[in-house]
Amino acid sequence: MTTLSTEALLRLTVAALMAHTGERQIDLAAGVGLSQTQVSRKQKGLMHWSLDDVDRLAAHYGMPVLDLLAGPTHAAATLPQDRTTGAGRAGVQTSLPLPQPPTAAPAPAAPAQPERPPEATGAPPASAATETPTPNPDTTVPPAADTTHNTPQHPTDERPAASAGTRAARRPASPAAGRDELVDAIAQSAADALIAAEGDAEAAQAALIKRAIPDVMDLFRRSRIGGRYEHSEFPPTADILKKRSQKGADDIWEGRPKWRNTAWLKAARVATEPVTVHVLDVNAAYLSAMTTHLPIGQLQHDTSGVHNTKRAGVHRIEPPAWDRADLPSPLGARQEPGPLWVTEPTLRLLLRCAREELCDAPVILESWTSGSTEALLKKFREGLRDARKEAIDNKDELTLEYVKSMYSKFVSTIGESTMNREIRRPDWMHIIRSQAFANLWLKARKARAAGLTIVEMSGTDELQVVGDWRTVFPEGRGLAEMKEKKDKTYILGGQ
């Protein structure tokens, strides 16, 4: 015996309730804030009934959601007396005065044909096309007004309707016309997962995290539609970017910090006055780090020793000495002396420090670079950022964890990971990570310049300071804000 999916059962229930109330599709559409075309497509299985749709249907027919999802026989028996045939179409509820969706969407603009960029010198193979500028700006194809999404149909082995004891989650926002296409796709995926899990947030989250890599790569492809550049997904990899063993590392130093202000800590521990150390957290560090200069095509070798700001990649440098005791080195926790390979963000940070007379300029010995852009991940990052903000505003932990899983796995698997076969850009992986470390260092520099004491800096997102940090950084969960880890804040001295 074949078990109907939750959504297939819902379609049968809607058809039965329409028959019992004498409604037509146009009547139902008016009652739940949809167009007749949308109702027709949802009933045919060409579009999904979303979680918000289920709420509207239940309100329209005057019954609890669980009764609506319990099947056509139970739902029909639960119908209020004034909604059965006889009240007919005159009894159609209009208690949800939702705006009627637009009937037509503007035609999507055709993406401009890319040309080869003048800055991406060298001749990469035909299979690794160099990304190229055109006169047209980045353009995202607008979603159709009827909010149809290219999401798979629910599998036929879904569990039946949720019982009253099912663990419920705060529902993800449903896709809406006029919203960014990527945000819309993320919301649809989260809503579908929750429906498939019958409202069980833990099961839905496990399913979303399991498919985070293919989902985020799909979002990345969507974000590149109509883009100004055509990037290379599998350019030949320079030897310095190849792992020396399956579980080993390549030659690139990312500048990961692990620094403590040892002299200050020693004095603070024996001081008579207590001092509060605030442990601050950077929000979505890897997501913020996607605003960085990324090489577009195949990396080309250069021994000129000159830094070209229109190109990006990795550089072998002779690092400068770092003598500041109140700030960590921009090179992070590296202990080995001598030349090393660093990424574009680390080199640019060292050059900035030299301009501010914090250290000498690094000496560039050789480089592997390509023509670059800082906007390659712009739409991709903005879609994830906006979906994250919407989830925070709606207290939607399911979508929030889904977004976090997607952007973190994107960064960790675009190198030489066996978990992601759709792209191989170890240079991008190192550059994004290094940008996160550079961003953290810049926050430490800003705090020190404002008079705060830097106590510790580690990883991608932790900064420990003494002083009124809220006068330096806005507080919150946004990408430009900082938050305090109150459970980790501690007091030194005063004993």
C-alpha positions as CSV (number, residue, x, y, z in Angstrom):
1,M,0.0,0.0,0.0
2,T,1.5,3.4,-1.0
3,T,1.6,6.0,1.7
4,L,0.7,9.5,0.5
5,S,3.1,12.3,1.2
6,T,2.0,15.1,3.5
7,E,1.6,17.5,0.6
8,A,-0.3,15.0,-1.5
9,L,-2.7,14.4,1.4
10,L,-3.1,18.1,1.7
11,R,-4.1,18.5,-1.9
12,L,-6.7,15.8,-1.5
13,T,-8.0,17.5,1.6
14,V,-8.2,20.9,-0.1
15,A,-10.2,19.3,-3.0
16,A,-12.6,17.6,-0.5
17,L,-13.1,20.9,1.4
18,M,-13.8,22.8,-1.8
19,A,-16.4,20.2,-2.7
20,H,-18.0,20.4,0.8
21,T,-18.2,24.2,0.7
22,G,-19.1,24.5,-2.9
23,E,-16.1,26.7,-3.6
24,R,-14.4,27.2,-6.9
25,Q,-10.6,27.7,-7.1
26,I,-11.2,31.5,-7.6
27,D,-13.1,31.6,-4.3
28,L,-10.4,29.7,-2.5
29,A,-7.7,31.9,-4.0
30,A,-9.5,35.1,-2.8
31,G,-9.8,33.7,0.7
32,V,-6.1,32.8,1.1
33,G,-4.5,35.7,-0.8
34,L,-3.3,33.8,-3.9
35,S,-4.2,34.0,-7.6
36,Q,-6.4,31.3,-9.2
37,T,-3.4,30.3,-11.3
38,Q,-1.3,29.7,-8.1
39,V,-4.0,27.6,-6.5
40,S,-4.4,25.6,-9.6
41,R,-0.6,24.9,-9.9
42,K,-0.4,24.0,-6.2
43,Q,-3.3,21.6,-6.5
44,K,-1.7,20.0,-9.6
45,G,1.6,19.5,-7.7
46,L,3.4,22.0,-9.9
47,M,4.0,24.3,-6.9
48,H,4.3,23.6,-3.2
49,W,1.8,24.5,-0.6
50,S,4.0,26.4,1.8
51,L,3.7,26.5,5.6
52,D,2.2,30.0,5.4
53,D,-0.3,28.6,2.9
54,V,-1.3,25.9,5.4
55,D,-1.9,28.5,8.0
56,R,-4.1,30.5,5.6
57,L,-6.0,27.4,4.5
58,A,-6.7,26.4,8.1
59,A,-7.9,29.9,8.9
60,H,-10.0,30.0,5.8
61,Y,-11.8,26.8,6.6
62,G,-12.0,27.7,10.3
63,M,-10.1,24.7,11.8
64,P,-6.8,24.0,13.5
65,V,-3.8,23.2,11.3
66,L,-3.5,19.7,12.7
67,D,-7.1,19.0,11.7
68,L,-6.4,20.3,8.2
69,L,-3.4,18.0,7.9
70,A,-5.2,14.9,9.3
71,G,-6.7,14.0,5.9
72,P,-9.8,14.8,3.9
73,T,-12.3,12.7,6.0
74,H,-11.2,14.2,9.3
75,A,-11.0,17.7,7.9
76,A,-14.4,17.6,6.3
77,A,-15.9,16.4,9.6
78,T,-14.3,19.4,11.4
79,L,-15.7,22.0,9.0
80,P,-18.0,24.5,10.8
81,Q,-21.7,24.1,9.9
82,D,-21.9,27.4,8.2
83,R,-19.1,26.4,5.7
84,T,-20.8,23.3,4.3
85,T,-22.7,23.4,1.0
86,G,-25.6,25.7,1.5
87,A,-23.5,28.5,2.8
88,G,-21.7,27.9,-0.4
89,R,-19.5,30.6,-1.9
90,A,-21.2,33.3,0.2
91,G,-19.5,31.8,3.2
92,V,-16.0,32.3,1.8
93,Q,-13.8,33.8,4.6
94,T,-11.9,36.9,3.9
95,S,-10.4,37.3,7.4
96,L,-6.9,37.3,5.8
97,P,-6.8,40.5,3.6
98,L,-3.6,39.7,1.9
99,P,-2.5,41.6,-1.2
100,Q,-3.1,39.9,-4.6
101,P,0.2,38.9,-6.2
102,P,1.1,40.6,-9.5
103,T,-0.1,38.7,-12.6
104,A,3.0,39.1,-14.6
105,A,6.7,39.5,-14.0
106,P,9.1,41.5,-16.0
107,A,11.0,39.5,-18.6
108,P,14.5,38.7,-17.3
109,A,17.4,40.5,-18.9
110,A,19.6,38.2,-21.0
111,P,23.1,38.0,-19.4
112,A,25.8,39.8,-21.4
113,Q,28.3,37.7,-23.2
114,P,31.7,37.9,-21.3
115,E,34.9,39.1,-22.9
116,R,38.4,38.4,-21.9
117,P,39.7,40.9,-19.2
118,P,42.8,42.9,-20.1
119,E,44.2,42.3,-16.6
120,A,44.0,38.5,-16.6
121,T,47.3,37.9,-18.5
122,G,48.5,34.5,-19.5
123,A,46.6,31.9,-21.5
124,P,44.7,29.4,-19.4
125,P,43.4,26.3,-21.1
126,A,40.1,26.3,-22.9
127,S,38.5,24.3,-20.1
128,A,39.4,27.0,-17.6
129,A,37.9,30.1,-19.0
130,T,39.2,33.4,-17.6
131,E,36.6,35.6,-16.1
132,T,36.1,38.8,-18.1
133,P,34.6,42.3,-17.7
134,T,31.9,43.6,-19.9
135,P,30.2,47.1,-19.9
136,N,27.1,45.7,-18.1
137,P,26.9,45.6,-14.3
138,D,26.0,42.6,-12.3
139,T,22.4,41.7,-12.9
140,T,20.4,39.1,-11.0
141,V,17.6,37.5,-13.0
142,P,14.4,38.5,-11.1
143,P,12.1,35.7,-9.8
144,A,8.8,35.2,-11.5
145,A,5.9,36.9,-9.8
146,D,4.1,33.6,-9.0
147,T,7.0,32.6,-6.8
148,T,7.5,29.3,-8.6
149,H,10.7,27.6,-7.4
150,N,12.9,25.0,-8.9
151,T,12.7,22.8,-5.9
152,P,12.2,19.1,-6.1
153,Q,8.8,17.6,-5.4
154,H,8.4,16.0,-2.0
155,P,9.3,12.3,-2.0
156,T,6.4,9.8,-1.9
157,D,7.8,8.2,1.2
158,E,7.3,11.2,3.5
159,R,5.7,10.6,6.8
160,P,1.9,11.3,7.2
161,A,0.5,14.4,8.9
162,A,2.1,15.5,12.2
163,S,0.7,14.4,15.5
164,A,-0.1,16.8,18.3
165,G,3.1,15.6,20.1
166,T,5.4,16.5,17.2
167,R,8.2,18.9,18.2
168,A,7.3,22.2,16.5
169,A,9.7,24.8,15.2
170,R,9.2,28.5,14.5
171,R,8.3,28.4,10.8
172,P,10.7,29.8,8.2
173,A,9.5,32.8,6.3
174,S,7.7,31.7,3.1
175,P,9.0,32.8,-0.3
176,A,7.5,36.2,-1.4
177,A,7.4,38.1,-4.6
178,G,9.8,41.0,-4.8
179,R,12.4,39.4,-2.5
180,D,15.9,38.5,-3.6
181,E,16.0,35.3,-5.5
182,L,18.6,33.7,-3.3
183,V,16.8,34.7,0.0
184,D,13.6,33.3,-1.6
185,A,15.4,30.0,-2.5
186,I,16.8,29.6,1.0
187,A,13.4,30.2,2.6
188,Q,11.7,27.7,0.3
189,S,14.3,25.0,1.1
190,A,13.9,25.6,4.9
191,A,10.1,25.5,4.6
192,D,10.1,22.4,2.5
193,A,12.4,20.6,5.0
194,L,10.2,21.5,7.9
195,I,7.1,20.2,6.0
196,A,8.9,17.0,5.1
197,A,9.9,16.6,8.8
198,E,6.3,17.2,9.9
199,G,7.4,20.2,12.0
200,D,10.3,18.4,13.8
201,A,13.0,21.1,13.8
202,E,15.8,18.7,14.7
203,A,15.0,16.4,11.8
204,A,14.6,19.3,9.4
205,Q,17.9,20.8,10.5
206,A,19.7,17.5,10.1
207,A,18.3,17.2,6.6
208,L,19.3,20.8,5.6
209,I,22.8,20.5,7.0
210,K,23.3,17.2,5.2
211,R,22.5,18.8,1.8
212,A,24.2,22.2,2.6
213,I,27.1,21.7,0.1
214,P,25.0,21.0,-3.0
215,D,22.5,23.7,-1.9
216,V,25.2,26.4,-1.4
217,M,26.8,25.5,-4.8
218,D,23.4,26.0,-6.4
219,L,23.1,29.4,-4.8
220,F,26.6,30.3,-6.0
221,R,25.6,29.4,-9.6
222,R,22.4,31.4,-9.3
223,S,24.4,34.4,-8.0
224,R,26.7,34.3,-11.1
225,I,23.8,34.5,-13.6
226,G,24.3,37.7,-15.6
227,G,27.6,38.4,-13.7
228,R,30.2,40.6,-15.2
229,Y,32.9,38.0,-15.0
230,E,33.2,34.4,-16.1
231,H,35.4,32.7,-13.4
232,S,37.4,29.5,-13.8
233,E,36.1,26.6,-11.6
234,F,38.9,24.1,-12.3
235,P,42.1,26.1,-13.3
236,P,45.4,24.2,-13.2
237,T,46.6,24.3,-9.6
238,A,50.1,25.6,-8.8
239,D,52.3,23.2,-6.9
240,I,52.4,25.4,-3.8
241,L,48.6,25.1,-3.6
242,K,48.6,21.3,-3.7
243,K,48.4,19.2,-0.5
244,R,51.5,17.2,0.2
245,S,49.4,14.3,1.4
246,Q,45.8,13.3,1.6
247,K,45.5,14.8,5.1
248,G,48.4,17.2,4.9
249,A,48.6,20.9,4.1
250,D,50.0,22.9,1.2
251,D,52.5,25.7,1.4
252,I,50.2,28.6,2.1
253,W,50.3,30.5,5.5
254,E,46.9,32.0,6.2
255,G,47.9,34.2,9.1
256,R,45.7,32.6,11.7
257,P,46.1,34.4,15.1
258,K,46.7,32.9,18.5
259,W,48.1,35.8,20.6
260,R,48.0,36.8,24.2
261,N,49.2,40.1,25.8
262,T,51.5,38.2,28.2
263,A,53.1,41.3,29.8
264,W,49.8,42.9,30.6
265,L,48.2,39.6,31.8
266,K,51.1,39.1,34.2
267,A,50.7,42.5,35.7
268,A,46.9,42.3,35.8
269,R,46.8,39.1,37.8
270,V,48.6,40.6,40.7
271,A,47.0,44.1,40.6
272,T,45.0,45.2,43.6
273,E,42.2,46.7,41.4
274,P,40.0,44.1,39.5
275,V,39.8,44.4,35.8
276,T,36.9,43.1,33.6
277,V,38.0,41.4,30.4
278,H,35.3,41.4,27.7
279,V,35.3,38.5,25.3
280,L,33.9,39.7,22.0
281,D,32.7,37.6,19.1
282,V,32.7,38.6,15.4
283,N,29.5,37.7,13.7
284,A,29.6,35.4,10.7
285,A,33.3,36.0,10.1
286,Y,33.7,33.9,6.9
287,L,30.6,35.5,5.4
288,S,32.0,38.9,6.0
289,A,35.3,37.7,4.5
290,M,33.7,37.0,1.2
291,T,34.3,40.7,0.4
292,T,37.9,40.2,-0.7
293,H,40.0,40.4,-3.8
294,L,39.7,37.0,-5.6
295,P,41.7,35.9,-8.6
296,I,39.4,35.1,-11.6
297,G,41.3,32.7,-13.8
298,Q,44.4,30.6,-13.8
299,L,47.3,31.9,-11.6
300,Q,50.3,33.1,-13.5
301,H,53.9,33.2,-12.1
302,D,55.6,36.5,-11.6
303,T,59.0,37.3,-10.2
304,S,59.0,41.1,-10.6
305,G,58.6,41.7,-6.9
306,V,56.0,44.4,-7.6
307,H,52.5,44.3,-6.1
308,N,49.8,44.8,-8.8
309,T,46.6,46.0,-7.1
310,K,44.5,44.8,-10.1
311,R,45.7,41.2,-9.5
312,A,45.3,38.8,-6.6
313,G,46.7,35.5,-5.6
314,V,49.5,34.2,-3.3
315,H,52.9,35.7,-2.7
316,R,56.2,34.5,-1.3
317,I,57.6,37.2,0.9
318,E,60.4,38.1,3.3
319,P,58.3,39.1,6.3
320,P,59.1,42.3,8.3
321,A,59.9,42.2,11.9
322,W,57.1,43.0,14.3
323,D,58.0,44.8,17.5
324,R,54.7,45.9,18.9
325,A,53.8,44.4,22.3
326,D,50.3,45.8,22.5
327,L,49.1,44.4,19.1
328,P,49.4,40.9,17.5
329,S,51.4,40.5,14.4
330,P,49.4,40.6,11.1
331,L,51.1,37.3,10.3
332,G,49.4,35.5,13.1
333,A,50.9,32.8,15.2
334,R,53.8,31.9,12.9
335,Q,57.0,31.0,14.8
336,E,59.3,29.9,12.0
337,P,61.7,32.5,10.6
338,G,62.4,33.1,6.9
339,P,60.4,33.5,3.7
340,L,56.8,32.2,3.5
341,W,53.9,32.0,1.1
342,V,51.0,34.3,2.1
343,T,47.7,35.2,0.5
344,E,46.5,38.5,-1.0
345,P,44.7,39.8,2.2
346,T,47.8,39.1,4.4
347,L,50.1,40.9,1.9
348,R,47.7,43.9,1.7
349,L,47.5,44.1,5.5
350,L,51.3,44.1,5.8
351,L,51.6,46.8,3.2
352,R,48.9,48.9,5.1
353,C,50.8,48.4,8.4
354,A,54.0,49.7,6.6
355,R,52.1,52.8,5.4
356,E,51.0,53.4,8.9
357,E,54.6,52.9,10.1
358,L,53.8,49.9,12.3
359,C,56.4,47.8,10.6
360,D,58.7,47.7,7.5
361,A,57.2,46.7,4.1
362,P,57.5,43.0,3.2
363,V,59.8,42.1,0.4
364,I,57.9,40.2,-2.4
365,L,60.1,37.4,-3.8
366,E,57.6,35.9,-6.3
367,S,53.9,35.7,-6.9
368,W,51.2,33.5,-8.5
369,T,48.3,35.9,-9.4
370,S,45.5,36.5,-11.9
371,G,43.3,39.4,-12.7
372,S,41.0,40.0,-9.8
373,T,37.7,41.5,-8.6
374,E,36.4,42.2,-5.1
375,A,32.8,41.7,-6.3
376,L,32.9,38.1,-7.5
377,L,31.0,36.8,-4.5
378,K,29.0,40.0,-3.9
379,K,25.5,38.8,-4.8
380,F,26.2,35.4,-3.2
381,R,27.3,37.0,0.0
382,E,24.4,39.5,0.1
383,G,21.8,36.7,-0.4
384,L,23.2,34.7,2.5
385,R,23.6,37.9,4.6
386,D,20.0,38.9,4.0
387,A,18.6,35.4,4.6
388,R,20.6,35.4,7.9
389,K,19.2,38.7,9.0
390,E,15.7,37.7,8.1
391,A,16.1,34.5,10.2
392,I,17.5,36.5,13.2
393,D,14.6,39.0,12.9
394,N,12.1,36.1,12.8
395,K,13.8,34.1,15.6
396,D,14.1,31.3,13.0
397,E,16.9,29.2,14.3
398,L,16.3,26.5,11.6
399,T,17.1,28.8,8.7
400,L,19.9,30.5,10.7
401,E,21.8,27.3,11.2
402,Y,21.1,26.3,7.6
403,V,22.7,29.5,6.3
404,K,25.6,29.2,8.7
405,S,26.2,25.6,7.5
406,M,26.1,26.7,3.9
407,Y,28.6,29.6,4.0
408,S,31.0,27.7,6.3
409,K,31.0,24.6,4.2
410,F,31.4,26.7,1.0
411,V,34.6,28.1,2.4
412,S,35.9,24.8,3.7
413,T,35.2,22.7,0.6
414,I,36.1,24.9,-2.4
415,G,39.7,23.8,-2.1
416,E,40.6,20.2,-2.7
417,S,37.8,18.6,-0.6
418,T,36.3,15.3,-1.7
419,M,33.0,16.6,-0.4
420,N,32.6,19.2,-3.2
421,R,33.3,18.1,-6.7
422,E,31.8,21.2,-8.4
423,I,34.7,23.5,-7.9
424,R,38.4,23.4,-7.1
425,R,39.8,26.8,-6.0
426,P,42.2,26.3,-3.1
427,D,43.4,29.9,-3.7
428,W,39.9,31.2,-3.0
429,M,39.7,29.1,0.2
430,H,43.0,30.4,1.6
431,I,42.2,34.0,0.6
432,I,38.7,34.0,2.2
433,R,40.1,32.5,5.4
434,S,43.0,34.9,5.5
435,Q,40.6,37.8,4.9
436,A,38.7,36.7,8.0
437,F,41.9,36.8,10.1
438,A,42.8,40.2,8.6
439,N,39.3,41.5,9.4
440,L,39.8,40.4,13.0
441,W,43.2,42.1,13.2
442,L,41.7,45.4,11.9
443,K,39.1,45.3,14.7
444,A,41.9,44.8,17.2
445,R,43.8,47.8,15.6
446,K,40.6,49.9,15.8
447,A,40.0,49.0,19.4
448,R,43.6,49.8,20.4
449,A,43.5,53.1,18.6
450,A,40.4,54.0,20.6
451,G,42.3,53.3,23.9
452,L,41.1,49.8,24.6
453,T,43.6,47.2,25.8
454,I,43.9,44.1,23.7
455,V,44.2,41.1,25.9
456,E,43.9,38.2,23.5
457,M,43.0,37.5,19.9
458,S,42.5,34.0,18.5
459,G,40.8,32.1,15.6
460,T,38.6,33.9,13.2
461,D,36.2,35.6,15.6
462,E,37.4,36.1,19.2
463,L,38.8,39.4,20.5
464,Q,39.3,40.0,24.3
465,V,39.5,43.6,25.4
466,V,39.5,45.8,28.5
467,G,37.5,49.0,28.3
468,D,34.1,50.3,27.0
469,W,34.0,48.4,23.8
470,R,30.5,49.6,22.9
471,T,32.0,53.1,22.2
472,V,34.1,51.5,19.4
473,F,31.9,48.8,17.9
474,P,28.1,48.7,17.5
475,E,26.5,45.8,19.5
476,G,24.3,43.3,17.8
477,R,24.3,40.2,15.5
478,G,24.7,42.0,12.2
479,L,27.8,41.5,10.1
480,A,29.2,45.0,11.0
481,E,28.4,44.5,14.7
482,M,30.1,42.7,17.6
483,K,28.5,40.8,20.5
484,E,29.9,39.9,23.9
485,K,30.2,36.3,25.1
486,K,28.9,37.1,28.5
487,D,29.4,33.5,29.7
488,K,33.2,33.8,29.0
489,T,33.8,37.4,30.2
490,Y,36.1,37.3,33.3
491,I,37.8,39.4,36.0
492,L,41.5,39.6,36.7
493,G,43.2,41.0,39.9
494,G,41.6,42.5,42.9
495,Q,42.7,39.8,45.3
